[in-house]
Amino acid sequence: MERDGQLELYDLVAARLKDAHRAVRGSQVSDDTRRALTRRLLVITAAAKHDLPGAARRLERLMEDVDAGRPPSDPPGEPGDGTP
């Protein structure tokens, strides 16, 4: 039963990552902001391999930033972001 929930979460995160990549690519923001959003998205994508629930939460925060057209509010080096 737990495995089914994990698979559903995986499917949800995979679909949202695909949407997020598309949104970042098409966002009308400065090049610096787009680079920051892209880096953040790549870190979240990598983190999803090890911490799917955490990646889902961080992806939600990133999408809020993308929708608002601002740099990511989740600074690099935050616990769980995959950077040392």
N, C-alpha and C positions, 0 to 999 in steps of 0.2 A: 504494500500500500504506500509506504513512504517513497518507494522508487517511482511510483506514478506521479506523485507530487513533485519530485525532483525533475522528472521529464517534462512536466507541464511548465515548471519554472524555466527550464532550459529553453523550451520552445518560445516562451514569452520573451526572455532576455535576448535570444537570437533574433527574433523579429524586431524588437526595440532597438537592438544594435544596428540592424540594417537600416531602420528608419532614421536613427541618429546620424549614421554616416551620410545619408542622403541630405538630412537637414543641415549638417555642418557644411557640406560641400556647396549647398545652395544658399547659405545664409548671406545676407547683405551686411557684412561687417568688415572691419579693417583687416588687412593681411595679418597683422600681429595677433588680433583676436582670433582669426580663423586658425592660425598656427597653434595658439594656446588651446583652443577647443579640440583641434585634431589630436594634439599630444595627449590631452586628457582622455579623449575617446579611445585612443590606442592603449593607454594604461588600463582603462576599465575593461577593454576587450581582453587583454592579457590576464587581468585579475579574475575574470569570469571563469577561467579554467580551474582556479583554486578556491574561489569563494563566490559562488553563484549568488547567494542572497545579498552579500555585501556589494557585489557588482551591480545588482538590480537597484539597490538603494542609491548608489553613486551615479548610475545612469539617469535615474530620475532627477537628481540634482543638476546634472549636466544639461539635461534637456530643458530644465527651467532656465538655465543660463542662455542656452541657444535661442529659446523662444523670446527671451528679453534682449538678445543681441549684445550680451556682455561677456567679458572674459570669465572663465570658470571660477566659481567661488571656492572650490575645493582645492586648496593649495597643494602643490607637490610636496611630498614628504609626510603627508598626513598618514597616520596608521592605516594600513590596509590598501594603500594605493599602488603597491608594488615597487616603490622606489626605496632605496636604502636610506 
